Amino acid sequence: MFLEALPDPVVPYQFYQRCIDCAQEVAACEQIVTEFPSCHGNVFRYLMAFIRTLLYFVNTNRSDVLDSLAMMFGRILLRPPQGIKPTLPTRLLDNRKATFITNFVSE
C-alpha cells in the first residue's frame, strides 16, 4: 500500500508516542493533529473523512467494519520510529492505535 511506503508516515514520528499515550482522550488527540505539519494534517483529515464516508454506506455490522478499518489504518498511519522498542504489549499497542483512529471517525 502506498501509505506504508512513505518514508515519513502520515502521523509524523515525533508525534507517535503522544498519539499512543492520549488515544483515550478525544480532545487531546484532536489537539495533536492540529500540531502536525500541514501536509500531514491534511492527508490525515482526508483519510478520516474517507473512512467516515465508507462507514456511511455500511448497512450491517457497522461496528465490526469500523473496528477492522481502525485497526488497519492505525497500523499504517501510526508507525513507530526506527529503533524504538514498544513499551506496551503488541495487542494493547494496536488497540491504542485503533482507538486513536476511531476518535476521528465515530459519530
C-alpha positions in Angstrom: 0.0 0.0 0.0 1.2 3.5 -0.9 0.8 4.8 2.7 3.1 2.1 4.1 5.8 3.0 1.6 6.0 6.7 2.7 9.4 7.4 4.3 7.7 9.5 6.9 4.3 8.2 8.0 1.1 10.3 7.8 1.4 10.6 11.6 4.9 12.0 11.9 7.4 10.1 14.0 7.7 12.9 16.5 4.0 12.6 17.4 3.8 8.8 17.6 4.2 8.4 21.3 1.9 11.3 22.2 -0.8 9.8 20.0 -0.4 6.4 21.7 -0.4 7.9 25.2 -3.5 10.1 24.7 -5.6 7.7 22.5 -8.3 7.5 25.1 -8.7 11.3 25.2 -10.5 12.7 22.1 -9.7 16.3 22.8 -6.0 15.6 23.3 -6.0 13.6 20.0 -7.6 16.4 18.1 -5.1 18.9 19.6 -2.1 16.7 18.5 -3.4 16.6 14.9 -3.6 20.4 14.8 0.2 20.3 15.5 1.0 18.1 12.5 2.8 19.8 9.6 0.1 21.0 7.2 0.7 18.3 4.6 0.5 15.5 7.2 -2.6 17.1 8.8 -4.4 17.5 5.5 -3.7 13.9 4.5 -4.8 12.6 7.9 -8.1 14.6 7.8 -8.8 13.5 4.3 -8.3 9.8 5.2 -10.6 10.2 8.2 -13.2 11.7 6.0 -12.8 8.8 3.6 -13.3 6.3 6.4 -16.4 8.2 7.6 -17.8 8.1 4.0 -17.1 4.3 3.8 -18.9 3.8 7.1 -21.9 5.8 5.9 -22.6 3.2 3.3 -22.2 0.1 5.6 -25.7 -1.3 6.3 -24.8 -4.2 8.6 -22.2 -4.9 11.2 -21.1 -1.3 11.2 -19.1 -1.6 14.4 -17.2 -4.7 13.0 -16.3 -2.7 9.9 -15.2 0.3 12.0 -13.1 -1.9 14.2 -11.4 -3.5 11.2 -10.8 -0.2 9.4 -9.5 1.5 12.6 -7.1 -1.4 13.3 -5.8 -1.5 9.7 -5.4 2.3 9.4 -3.9 2.6 12.9 -1.1 0.2 12.0 -0.4 2.0 8.7 -0.7 5.6 9.9 0.9 5.3 13.3 4.3 3.7 12.7 6.9 3.9 15.4 10.3 5.5 14.7 13.1 3.1 13.7 14.9 1.5 16.6 12.2 2.4 19.2 11.2 -0.6 21.2 7.5 -0.8 22.2 6.6 -0.1 25.8 3.3 -1.9 25.6 2.3 -5.4 24.5 1.5 -5.6 20.8 -2.2 -6.2 21.2 -2.6 -3.2 23.6 -0.5 -1.0 21.3 -2.6 -2.0 18.3 -5.8 -1.2 20.3 -4.5 2.2 21.2 -3.7 2.9 17.5 -7.2 1.8 16.6 -8.7 3.9 19.3 -6.8 7.0 18.1 -8.3 6.5 14.6 -11.8 5.8 15.9 -11.7 9.1 17.7 -11.8 10.8 14.3 -14.4 8.6 12.5 -17.0 7.9 15.2 -20.2 9.9 15.4 
